[in-house]
Amino acid sequence: MEKICIKNLSIDQAVDFFRSIGEKDIRAQHLLSWLYVRNISSFYEITLFSKKIRGELSNRFTLTTLEPVDSRTSSDGSAQKFLFRTHDGNFIESVLLVSGSGNGARKTICVSTQAGCAMGCSFCATARDGFARNLDSAEILDQVCRIRSITGLVNSNVVFMGMGEPYNNYDNCLKAAEIMNYSYGLNLSARKITISTCGILPGIKRFIAENRPFNLAISVNDTDPLLRAKNMPVEKAYPIKEIAEYIRTVKPANHGGKITLEYVMRKDNISRHNAERLHALFGGTNIKINLIPLNAVGPGCEVPRPDEIEEFIRACISRKLPINIRQSLGGDIDGACGQLSGKYRQQRV
């Protein structure tokens, strides 16, 4: 019988396993606590379990899914990128982002949800390598477990914003998010878990209809439909205008009922007219907008000057748009999604 990774089990599936070997349901919570809170590297470390149970676990399951291949740390220590190899030879990336200092430091892990990506966004390095497959929930969770083991740090936040489109891998992503949220799992508040999409409208509607408590983020990046379609082909299937119209009709279950819009600032999308269109689309809705400086990934994606960014920020503020300015981290370590894995593959071709 082929082994599966233990981290693919939800709490209900873990209960079913223990019942199948004649053990009590509470063992499932014990198991998940040792997997995620203690972050064990062997089933035989679970001293709470008998040798028989540990043997059953070892015979039926594997514990980890990812092999660490490379890591790079930014010069200021704010970002550390990790490259992992999956069991079938694909490369995926994860990033640890640290802002602030001391006990109050915010430690966010950005996880990948697919090996590659099929969405074809022009400013994303992952898109240049195409799509391989969805990651399963264990591979998503194991990115956090591996980074915690390697660094010794416990993250406070998770964002599903790495390689891939989470809403094209909806079930595995939401299963992973639920386990992250379990008190006997990664024990992260739902308010600290953000699942991003480039604009897959059916997935957005499903997420809200299911009253998911996690944060929802939508990548906008362009307000001109023609320019957005050029840079984000998803616009052809799910226009940003339709997404904006839908947002006006709903209030998500997450804290505050706010939807985050991600807007990566390029030289060609930060004019006064872009601010006007942002206001026309989303003014007065239950959103907040993260403005993010472009982490350039190649030709055709020109980074704006600081004064151009400041002018765009002023234009947004004057229109009373609820904006946050986010720092783009990891530029000196190939921090943008897909940059490190792409270079690694090229070096080995």
Salt bridges, closest charged atoms under 4 A:
GLU23 OE1 - ARG27 NE 3.56
ASP25 OD2 - ARG19 NH2 2.75
GLU56 OE1 - ARG60 NE 3.35
GLU67 OE1 - ARG85 NH1 2.95
ASP70 OD2 - ARG72 NE 3.75
ASP88 OD2 - ARG133 NE 2.69
GLU93 OE1 - LYS81 NZ 2.65
ASP129 OD2 - ARG345 NH2 2.34
GLU139 OE2 - ARG133 NH2 2.77
ASP142 OD1 - LYS7 NZ 3.13
ASP171 OD1 - ARG206 NH2 2.73
GLU178 OE2 - ARG212 NH1 2.53
GLU210 OE2 - ARG206 NE 2.84
GLU210 OE1 - ARG212 NE 2.94
ASP222 OD1 - ARG266 NH2 2.73
GLU235 OE1 - ARG228 NH1 2.73
ASP268 OD1 - ARG266 NE 2.80
GLU276 OE2 - ARG272 NH1 2.73
GLU276 OE1 - HIS273 ND1 3.48
GLU276 OE2 - ARG319 NH2 3.31
ASP307 OD1 - ARG305 NE 2.92
GLU308 OE2 - LYS267 NZ 2.90
GLU308 OE2 - ARG305 NH1 3.18
ASP334 OD2 - ARG72 NH1 2.84
ASP334 OD1 - LYS343 NZ 2.99
